[in-house]
Amino acid sequence: MAPRVAVVGGGISGAAAAYRLRVLLGSSADIVLIEQCDRLGGKLYTGSLAGHDFDLGAEAFLARRPEALELAGELGLPVVHPSGMRSALRAGGATVPLPAGTMLGVPATADSVAGVLSARGQRAVAAESSRSAPLLDGDIAVGTLLRERFDDELVDRLVDPLLGGVYAGGADSLGLRATVPALASALDAGAESVTAAVAGLLPNTPSTAPVFGTLPGGLAQLVDRLAEMSRARQLLSRTVREICPTERGWRLQLGAAASAHAPAEPELLADAVVLAVPAPAASKLLAPVLPDAATAFAGIELASMAVIGLALPPEVSLPERAGILIGSGERHADGTEFTAKAFTFSTRKWTHYGTDAVLLRGSVGKFADTRALRYTDAELVRLVRADLAELTGIRDRPLDAVVKRWGGGLPQYSVGHLDRVQRIAESLTRQPTLAIAGAALHGVGVPACIGTADAAARRVAGAVN
């Protein structure tokens, strides 16, 4: 009898798992993809901005990891890379080029951050190598280590905005071992200082390979193609209330999302299950089955944010930059605090957009700072436009504007994250037909999610075969 596998969660992780299961199990397998929203894709969301397909969730994937590039090639999807323009940074009241020669903002030398830090901040970087060697005892917050080794200025002006661009979190809440693992390993191996560790990790010759890639029609195309080629049976606007092991597999209790009618199938029997849901949902579903894993998932908090897309008249000239990151505590000349955490100048960064409008996006909100998300969409557009004017002098009225909010959008890799993930993995050994994928595990980016999906699919395919 052909196996049935239920994949819970229809974001990139769930869609990739469903596709890989089809490849591994063949055409006869019954693959069921269950999603509580009325669409697939999760944080890969391509909307419309002034008639253009425009990503309002993740806008790119890391091209120096293989998973997304290889999967796009396997699916026959074309990939484009950025124009090569570098980003800028708002720090100390000035907009300066984002420095090279750092690892997520952690410098190897004082010279590499000369344009970002004050003279006092540069002296702190220069003096770090003369201090006693840093000793790591377990995990530590990135900010705790760097504030002690350098000072607040490096963290607030440079490290915080760079980490925020990846995790929508801050250096003081993110764990070193999960977010900057190479630095942690170098310190474990006996590096005499943080700057020496970074110097040993940076390549002698910077790579010329593109760092990022995307799909010219929007990243939602990736999920659409995965769903199509998986030939999975899709149950949209459906929630999974409970998963229960049975003698022959699993029983899933189904419910309807708030806006949907009661499901035709109140339960689903499956030979195996892949959970590709956010940490809170995973914790709830696993509590009766694998309580240790549920507890570990409960320790993974989420950050909320929003993306504001703006389309400006075609005659507007953006700075010759891919975007601008904004340091913590930066203010307008009149003392007003910036609302945006970063801008991406999409028309500058990507060459596939047309010339009929100038497209850009601003990001607001981060972990433990949701003040901006209390504003209405119209107020967010107004505030982000004011930030743009302060940074660039551009005050033109947009041709179009769109706001996309992401409540609980990104998992936070806080201190001890790797230990939590290890506990989850150990718990799963007791249930070989259950697997877990998603951003809460080994990385928040698209390639990392695809990697967990592939591993989850191979695990349960091996079990049901």
RODO-2510 file (C-alpha; in nm, 4 decimals, decimal comma):
residues 465
     n   res          X          Y          Z
     1     m     0,0000     0,0000     0,0000
     2     a     0,1329     0,3448    -0,0913
     3     p     0,2454     0,5491     0,2090
     4     r     0,0729     0,8665     0,3211
     5     v     0,2800     1,1477     0,4697
     6     a     0,1249     1,4571     0,6256
     7     v     0,3295     1,7759     0,6052
     8     v     0,2038     2,0336     0,8542
     9     g     0,2921     2,3889     0,7504
    10     g     0,2944     2,5290     0,3989
    11     g     0,5853     2,7721     0,4110
    12     i     0,9117     2,7161     0,2269
    13     s     1,0099     2,4362     0,4672
    14     g     0,6833     2,2467     0,4284
    15     a     0,6665     2,2938     0,0517
    16     a     1,0285     2,1813     0,0103
    17     a     0,9646     1,8772     0,2302
    18     a     0,6563     1,7827     0,0252
    19     y     0,8536     1,8089    -0,2974
    20     r     1,1446     1,6039    -0,1680
    21     l     0,9038     1,3390    -0,0376
    22     r     0,7554     1,3089    -0,3865
    23     v     1,1009     1,2598    -0,5341
    24     l     1,1904     0,9974    -0,2739
    25     l     0,8595     0,8092    -0,2492
    26     g     0,7453     0,8226    -0,6098
    27     s     0,4176     0,8946    -0,7808
    28     s     0,1997     0,6586    -0,5762
    29     a     0,2614     0,8211    -0,2378
    30     d    -0,0177     1,0315    -0,0876
    31     i     0,1436     1,3530     0,0325
    32     v    -0,0885     1,5890     0,2184
    33     l     0,0199     1,9507     0,2741
    34     i    -0,1779     2,1220     0,5514
    35     e    -0,1651     2,5001     0,5956
    36     q    -0,3690     2,7199     0,8300
    37     c    -0,3609     3,0211     0,5946
    38     d    -0,5479     3,0449     0,2667
    39     r    -0,2221     3,0389     0,0711
    40     l     0,1102     2,8601     0,0736
    41     g     0,4426     3,0370     0,1137
    42     g     0,4665     3,1598     0,4704
    43     k     0,7315     3,4318     0,4854
    44     l     0,7915     3,4040     0,1113
    45     y     0,5257     3,6479     0,0004
    46     t     0,5316     3,8280    -0,3319
    47     g     0,2838     4,1131    -0,3523
    48     s     0,2181     4,3848    -0,6081
    49     l     0,3801     4,7290    -0,5931
    50     a     0,3027     4,9732    -0,8744
    51     g     0,2330     4,6774    -1,1016
    52     h     0,5574     4,4961    -1,0162
    53     d     0,5938     4,1600    -0,8455
    54     f     0,7589     4,2685    -0,5218
    55     d     0,8730     4,0591    -0,2273
    56     l     0,7297     4,1756     0,1049
    57     g     0,8772     3,8940     0,3118
    58     a     1,2179     3,7443     0,2434
    59     e     1,3577     3,9197    -0,0645
    60     a     1,6677     3,7084    -0,1270
    61     f     1,8539     3,3962    -0,0247
    62     l     2,2166     3,3400     0,0650
    63     a     2,3907     3,2199    -0,2512
    64     r     2,7036     3,0986    -0,0723
    65     r     2,5022     2,8136     0,0765
    66     p     2,4082     2,5571    -0,1893
    67     e     2,0546     2,4516    -0,0971
    68     a     1,8456     2,7278    -0,2553
    69     l     2,0582     2,7608    -0,5681
    70     e     2,0577     2,3855    -0,6245
    71     l     1,6845     2,3571    -0,5663
    72     a     1,6087     2,6453    -0,8041
    73     g     1,8189     2,4707    -1,0679
    74     e     1,6424     2,1403    -1,0039
    75     l     1,3067     2,3145    -1,0501
    76     g     1,4152     2,5046    -1,3614
    77     l     1,3794     2,8484    -1,2023
    78     p     1,6133     3,1299    -1,3148
    79     v     1,8166     3,3039    -1,0446
    80     v     1,9404     3,6620    -1,0547
    81     h     2,2057     3,8225    -0,8357
    82     p     2,2457     4,1757    -0,6954
    83     s     2,4001     4,4561    -0,8953
    84     g     2,7067     4,4663    -0,6735
    85     m     2,6319     4,8001    -0,5092
    86     r     2,7279     4,8060    -0,1425
    87     s     2,5064     4,9159     0,1415
    88     a     2,5522     5,2126     0,3722
    89     l     2,5126     5,2554     0,7466
    90     r     2,3630     5,5339     0,9552
    91     a     2,5929     5,5637     1,2551
    92     g     2,6797     5,8514     1,4831
    93     g     2,4485     6,0849     1,2941
    94     a     2,6193     6,0275     0,9583
    95     t     2,5561     5,7945     0,6649
    96     v     2,8764     5,6090     0,5787
    97     p     2,9723     5,3081     0,3646
    98     l     2,9171     4,9754     0,5379
    99     p     3,2691     4,8672     0,6316
   100     a     3,4368     4,5635     0,4823
   101     g     3,6739     4,3471     0,6826
   102     t     3,4304     4,2511     0,9573
   103     m     3,2338     3,9415     1,0520
   104     l     2,8755     4,0544     1,1090
   105     g     3,0229     4,3844     1,2230
   106     v     3,2946     4,2375     1,4459
   107     p     3,6227     4,3902     1,3219
   108     a     3,9678     4,2443     1,2757
   109     t     4,1345     4,5860     1,3036
   110     a     4,0465     4,9362     1,4159
   111     d     4,1151     5,0663     1,0651
   112     s     3,8303     4,8584     0,9218
   113     v     3,5736     5,0520     1,1274
   114     a     3,7383     5,3941     1,1114
   115     g     3,4470     5,5515     0,9289
   116     v     3,1882     5,4132     1,1688
   117     l     3,3254     5,4537     1,5200
   118     s     3,4416     5,7604     1,7070
   119     a     3,8067     5,7985     1,8031
   120     r     3,7218     5,6479     2,1415
   121     g     3,5504     5,3517     1,9770
   122     q     3,8468     5,2920     1,7480
   123     r     4,0837     5,2978     2,0454
   124     a     3,8686     5,0328     2,2148
   125     v     3,9002     4,8098     1,9079
   126     a     4,2748     4,8666     1,8854
   127     a     4,3218     4,7857     2,2551
   128     e     4,1170     4,4643     2,2532
   129     s     4,4044     4,2476     2,1316
   130     s     4,6194     4,3490     2,4306
   131     r     4,3658     4,2260     2,6854
   132     s     4,3672     3,8794     2,8369
   133     a     4,2273     3,6123     2,6082
   134     p     3,8484     3,5752     2,6158
   135     l     3,7281     3,2534     2,7750
   136     l     3,3908     3,1133     2,6736
   137     d     3,2091     2,9046     2,9305
   138     g     2,9150     2,7676     2,7380
   139     d     2,7100     3,0079     2,5304
   140     i     2,6962     3,3853     2,5722
   141     a     2,4985     3,6691     2,4158
   142     v     2,6819     3,8351     2,1291
   143     g     2,6295     4,1735     2,2921
   144     t     2,7559     4,0580     2,6303
   145     l     3,0848     3,9421     2,4795
   146     l     3,1372     4,2422     2,2538
   147     r     3,0366     4,5098     2,5033
   148     e     3,2858     4,3622     2,7489
   149     r     3,5661     4,3259     2,4922
   150     f     3,5074     4,6564     2,3089
   151     d     3,2352     4,8946     2,4205
   152     d     2,8747     4,9851     2,3542
   153     e     2,9514     5,1898     2,0460
   154     l     3,0604     4,8982     1,8277
   155     v     2,7520     4,6984     1,9214
   156     d     2,5007     4,9802     1,8823
   157     r     2,6382     5,1322     1,5643
   158     l     2,7433     4,8248     1,3675
   159     v     2,6751     4,4788     1,5108
   160     d     2,3147     4,5416     1,6154
   161     p     2,1915     4,6604     1,2743
   162     l     2,3706     4,3782     1,0933
   163     l     2,2279     4,1093     1,3208
   164     g     1,8909     4,2819     1,3049
   165     g     1,8940     4,2497     0,9281
   166     v     1,9190     3,8721     0,9613
   167     y     1,7205     3,7877     1,2740
   168     a     1,5106     4,0982     1,3505
   169     g     1,6790     4,0757     1,6897
   170     g     1,9530     4,2506     1,8807
   171     a     2,3030     4,1545     1,9846
   172     d     2,2093     4,1502     2,3529
   173     s     1,9513     3,8747     2,3068
   174     l     2,1122     3,6542     2,0416
   175     g     2,3455     3,3700     2,1345
   176     l     2,6985     3,3671     1,9947
   177     r     2,7168     2,9954     1,9184
   178     a     2,4074     2,9902     1,6976
   179     t     2,4454     3,3269     1,5239
   180     v     2,8239     3,3662     1,4832
   181     p     2,9394     3,0034     1,5177
   182     a     3,2724     3,0513     1,3406
   183     l     3,3754     3,3169     1,5925
   184     a     3,2709     3,0949     1,8826
   185     s     3,4741     2,8053     1,7412
   186     a     3,7817     3,0245     1,6953
   187     l     3,7604     3,1423     2,0556
   188     d     3,7140     2,7836     2,1731
   189     a     4,0261     2,6902     1,9776
   190     g     4,2328     2,9419     2,1722
   191     a     4,2284     3,2662     1,9753
   192     e     4,4086     3,5278     2,1827
   193     s     4,1496     3,7983     2,1198
   194     v     3,8249     3,8589     1,9361
   195     t     3,9995     4,0707     1,6736
   196     a     4,2600     3,7972     1,6228
   197     a     3,9833     3,5403     1,5840
   198     v     3,8116     3,7498     1,3168
   199     a     4,1416     3,8156     1,1385
   200     g     4,1997     3,4410     1,1197
   201     l     3,8530     3,3783     0,9807
   202     l     3,8380     3,6443     0,7103
   203     p     3,9668     3,5293     0,3691
   204     n     4,2934     3,6776     0,2468
   205     t     4,1239     3,7601    -0,0823
   206     p     3,7556     3,8494    -0,0619
   207     s     3,5342     3,6220    -0,2688
   208     t     3,3946     3,7638    -0,5912
   209     a     3,1037     3,5184    -0,5926
   210     p     2,7639     3,6812    -0,5375
   211     v     2,6454     3,6730    -0,1784
   212     f     2,2721     3,6693    -0,2525
   213     g     2,0289     3,5514    -0,5151
   214     t     1,6583     3,5829    -0,5857
   215     l     1,3968     3,4941    -0,8460
   216     p     1,3071     3,7754    -1,0871
   217     g     0,9346     3,7060    -1,0479
   218     g     0,9511     3,6963    -0,6678
   219     l     1,0445     3,4268    -0,4190
   220     a     0,6850     3,3047    -0,3928
   221     q     0,7546     3,1371    -0,7283
   222     l     0,9780     2,8924    -0,5454
   223     v     0,6957     2,7735    -0,3211
   224     d     0,4485     2,7671    -0,6103
   225     r     0,6776     2,5453    -0,8171
   226     l     0,7513     2,3165    -0,5218
   227     a     0,3804     2,2719    -0,4537
   228     e     0,3104     2,2040    -0,8204
   229     m     0,5854     1,9460    -0,8604
   230     s     0,5127     1,7787    -0,5278
   231     r     0,1586     1,7038    -0,6493
   232     a     0,0620     1,7168    -0,2838
   233     r    -0,3004     1,7248    -0,1782
   234     q    -0,3396     2,0728    -0,0291
   235     l    -0,5599     2,1395     0,2724
   236     l    -0,5644     2,5188     0,3084
   237     s    -0,7290     2,7168     0,5891
   238     r    -0,6945     2,4079     0,8055
   239     t    -0,5329     2,3793     1,1456
   240     v    -0,3868     2,0700     1,3063
   241     r    -0,5111     2,0584     1,6626
   242     e    -0,3395     1,7410     1,7727
   243     i    -0,1101     1,4660     1,6488
   244     c    -0,1389     1,1241     1,8121
   245     p     0,0764     0,8183     1,7465
   246     t    -0,1118     0,5016     1,6519
   247     e    -0,0041     0,1422     1,6000
   248     r     0,0490     0,2064     1,2293
   249     g     0,1404     0,5726     1,2180
   250     w    -0,0309     0,8959     1,3190
   251     r    -0,3761     1,0431     1,3619
   252     l    -0,4094     1,4176     1,3053
   253     q    -0,7072     1,6051     1,4456
   254     l    -0,8001     1,8810     1,2017
   255     g    -0,9818     2,2067     1,2560
   256     a    -1,0713     2,5096     1,0505
   257     a    -0,8945     2,8418     1,0529
   258     a    -1,1044     3,1275     1,1898
   259     s    -1,2236     3,2344     0,8449
   260     a    -1,2956     2,8854     0,7101
   261     h    -1,5765     2,6337     0,7272
   262     a    -1,5448     2,3139     0,9282
   263     p    -1,3163     2,0651     0,7500
   264     a    -1,4718     1,7838     0,5492
   265     e    -1,2151     1,5554     0,7122
   266     p    -1,2088     1,6063     1,0911
   267     e    -0,9125     1,3715     1,1153
   268     l    -0,6398     1,2370     0,8931
   269     l    -0,4463     0,9123     0,9270
   270     a    -0,0873     0,9122     0,8041
   271     d     0,2114     0,6810     0,8080
   272     a     0,4465     0,9689     0,8885
   273     v     0,4365     1,3371     0,9761
   274     v     0,6664     1,6299     0,9005
   275     l     0,6115     1,9330     1,1232
   276     a     0,7187     2,2538     0,9486
   277     v     0,5513     2,5082     1,1745
   278     p     0,6722     2,7957     1,3962
   279     a     0,8148     2,7098     1,7371
   280     p     0,5005     2,7856     1,9443
   281     a     0,2864     2,5603     1,7238
   282     a     0,5486     2,2855     1,7332
   283     s     0,5621     2,3089     2,1120
   284     k     0,1847     2,2738     2,1414
   285     l     0,1599     1,9766     1,9041
   286     l     0,4557     1,7933     2,0557
   287     a     0,3590     1,8376     2,4218
   288     p     0,1614     1,5095     2,4505
   289     v     0,4031     1,3172     2,2287
   290     l     0,7566     1,4400     2,2994
   291     p     0,7408     1,6676     2,6049
   292     d     1,1167     1,7305     2,6100
   293     a     1,1066     1,8577     2,2525
   294     a     0,7978     2,0645     2,3334
   295     t     0,9794     2,2306     2,6225
   296     a     1,2771     2,3078     2,4000
   297     f     1,0544     2,4648     2,1357
   298     a     0,8783     2,6688     2,4042
   299     g     1,2132     2,8358     2,4754
   300     i     1,2368     2,9757     2,1209
   301     e     1,0796     3,3218     2,1100
   302     l     0,9648     3,5066     1,7995
   303     a     1,0193     3,8589     1,6658
   304     s     0,7517     4,0627     1,4913
   305     m     0,8192     4,3135     1,2168
   306     a     0,6702     4,4794     0,9103
   307     v     0,7888     4,5597     0,5596
   308     i     0,6793     4,8806     0,3877
   309     g     0,7141     4,8858     0,0095
   310     l     0,7293     5,2230    -0,1658
   311     a     0,7153     5,2996    -0,5382
   312     l     0,8459     5,6473    -0,6216
   313     p     0,8271     5,8399    -0,9505
   314     p     1,0833     5,7228    -1,2081
   315     e     1,2716     6,0539    -1,2041
   316     v     1,3667     6,0081    -0,8370
   317     s     1,7363     5,9315    -0,7943
   318     l     1,8191     5,7028    -0,5044
   319     p     2,1705     5,7029    -0,3572
   320     e     2,4148     5,4727    -0,5355
   321     r     2,3724     5,2135    -0,2624
   322     a     2,1933     4,8799    -0,2230
   323     g     2,0354     5,0149     0,0943
   324     i     2,0978     5,1683     0,4351
   325     l     2,1133     4,9996     0,7752
   326     i     2,0291     5,2165     1,0752
   327     g     2,2239     5,1829     1,3992
   328     s     2,0533     5,1506     1,7360
   329     g     1,9542     5,4829     1,8906
   330     e     2,0072     5,6877     1,5736
   331     r     1,7934     6,0011     1,5461
   332     h     1,6883     6,2665     1,2974
   333     a     1,8518     6,6074     1,3189
   334     d     1,5519     6,7295     1,5214
   335     g     1,5934     6,4466     1,7738
   336     t     1,3155     6,2234     1,6378
   337     e     1,4018     5,8548     1,6628
   338     f     1,4114     5,6584     1,3394
   339     t     1,1182     5,4221     1,2948
   340     a     1,2804     5,2112     1,0225
   341     k     1,5590     4,9688     1,1051
   342     a     1,6780     4,9430     0,7457
   343     f     1,6017     5,0363     0,3861
   344     t     1,6601     4,8269     0,0757
   345     f     1,6869     5,0300    -0,2436
   346     s     1,5413     4,7523    -0,4566
   347     t     1,5815     4,9335    -0,7878
   348     r     1,9524     4,9821    -0,7142
   349     k     2,0114     4,6380    -0,5641
   350     w     1,8409     4,4337    -0,8366
   351     t     1,8697     4,4970    -1,2093
   352     h     1,5547     4,3099    -1,3171
   353     y     1,3115     4,5844    -1,2156
   354     g     1,1906     4,8173    -1,4901
   355     t     1,2400     5,1924    -1,5144
   356     d     0,8769     5,3015    -1,4773
   357     a     0,9082     5,3382    -1,0986
   358     v     1,1750     5,3510    -0,8284
   359     l     1,1125     5,0683    -0,5818
   360     l     1,2367     5,0368    -0,2256
   361     r     1,1383     4,8781     0,1041
   362     g     1,1737     4,9765     0,4668
   363     s     1,1751     4,7378     0,7624
   364     v     1,0345     4,8237     1,1047
   365     g     1,0161     4,6340     1,4324
   366     k     1,2516     4,3910     1,6034
   367     f     1,2509     4,1482     1,8935
   368     a     1,1207     4,3076     2,2148
   369     d     1,0551     4,6359     2,0324
   370     t     0,7113     4,6390     1,8729
   371     r     0,6337     5,0071     1,9258
   372     a     0,6255     5,0788     1,5539
   373     l     0,3801     4,7967     1,4895
   374     r     0,1125     4,9787     1,6900
   375     y     0,0801     5,2371     1,4147
   376     t    -0,1735     5,2061     1,1349
   377     d    -0,0519     5,1225     0,7861
   378     a    -0,0941     5,4855     0,6793
   379     e     0,1067     5,6059     0,9786
   380     l     0,3845     5,3550     0,9061
   381     v     0,4080     5,4782     0,5486
   382     r     0,4281     5,8384     0,6710
   383     l     0,6969     5,7592     0,9307
   384     v     0,9080     5,5547     0,6913
   385     r     0,8841     5,8316     0,4313
   386     a     1,0095     6,0761     0,6954
   387     d     1,3038     5,8461     0,7686
   388     l     1,3814     5,8216     0,3983
   389     a     1,3742     6,2005     0,3678
   390     e     1,6128     6,2365     0,6614
   391     l     1,8568     5,9864     0,5109
   392     t     1,8395     6,0879     0,1449
   393     g     1,6503     6,4152     0,1106
   394     i     1,3854     6,2390    -0,1021
   395     r     1,0373     6,3700    -0,0231
   396     d     0,8463     6,2737    -0,3375
   397     r     0,4960     6,1362    -0,2910
   398     p     0,4839     5,7607    -0,3639
   399     l     0,3024     5,6270    -0,6671
   400     d     0,2110     5,3265    -0,4548
   401     a     0,2735     5,1991    -0,1035
   402     v     0,2032     4,8671     0,0644
   403     v     0,2521     4,7382     0,4192
   404     k     0,2959     4,3729     0,5129
   405     r     0,3046     4,2814     0,8810
   406     w     0,4751     3,9705     1,0130
   407     g     0,3546     3,8862     1,3622
   408     g     0,5923     3,6335     1,5140
   409     g     0,7832     3,6263     1,1891
   410     l     1,1360     3,5257     1,2886
   411     p     1,2611     3,2843     1,5574
   412     q     1,5210     3,4202     1,7967
   413     y     1,8385     3,2188     1,8485
   414     s     1,8936     3,3212     2,2072
   415     v     2,1645     3,1946     2,4428
   416     g     2,1502     2,8152     2,4576
   417     h     1,9778     2,7715     2,1211
   418     l     2,2037     2,4894     2,0056
   419     d     2,1319     2,2988     2,3267
   420     r     1,7593     2,3339     2,2642
   421     v     1,7967     2,2037     1,9096
   422     q     2,0028     1,9112     2,0378
   423     r     1,7286     1,8202     2,2861
   424     i     1,4748     1,8260     2,0039
   425     a     1,6908     1,5955     1,7926
   426     e     1,7413     1,3539     2,0811
   427     s     1,3672     1,3410     2,1485
   428     l     1,2924     1,2596     1,7855
   429     t     1,4925     0,9380     1,8035
   430     r     1,1920     0,7892     1,9857
   431     q     0,9590     0,8596     1,6917
   432     p     1,1251     0,7614     1,3599
   433     t     0,8152     0,8476     1,1517
   434     l     0,8072     1,2040     1,2852
   435     a     1,0398     1,4765     1,1569
   436     i     1,0716     1,8507     1,2048
   437     a     1,1804     2,1248     0,9660
   438     g     1,1867     2,5008     0,9673
   439     a     1,3553     2,8252     1,0617
   440     a     1,3552     2,7474     1,4346
   441     l     1,6347     2,4914     1,3968
   442     h     1,9560     2,5540     1,2036
   443     g     1,9142     2,8935     1,0380
   444     v     1,6436     3,1449     0,9527
   445     g     1,7289     3,1900     0,5844
   446     v     1,5763     3,0152     0,2849
   447     p     1,8713     2,7771     0,2243
   448     a     1,8753     2,6648     0,5884
   449     c     1,5003     2,5992     0,5794
   450     i     1,5399     2,3950     0,2615
   451     g     1,8197     2,1993     0,4286
   452     t     1,6011     2,1047     0,7241
   453     a     1,3155     2,0150     0,4889
   454     d     1,5375     1,7859     0,2855
   455     a     1,6671     1,6140     0,5995
   456     a     1,3136     1,5726     0,7370
   457     a     1,1866     1,4236     0,4111
   458     r     1,4740     1,1765     0,3926
   459     r     1,4186     1,0739     0,7534
   460     v     1,0503     0,9859     0,7190
   461     a     1,0879     0,8444     0,3679
   462     g     1,3443     0,6026     0,5035
   463     a     1,1126     0,5092     0,7890
   464     v     0,8013     0,4417     0,5782
   465     n     0,9991     0,2524     0,3150
***
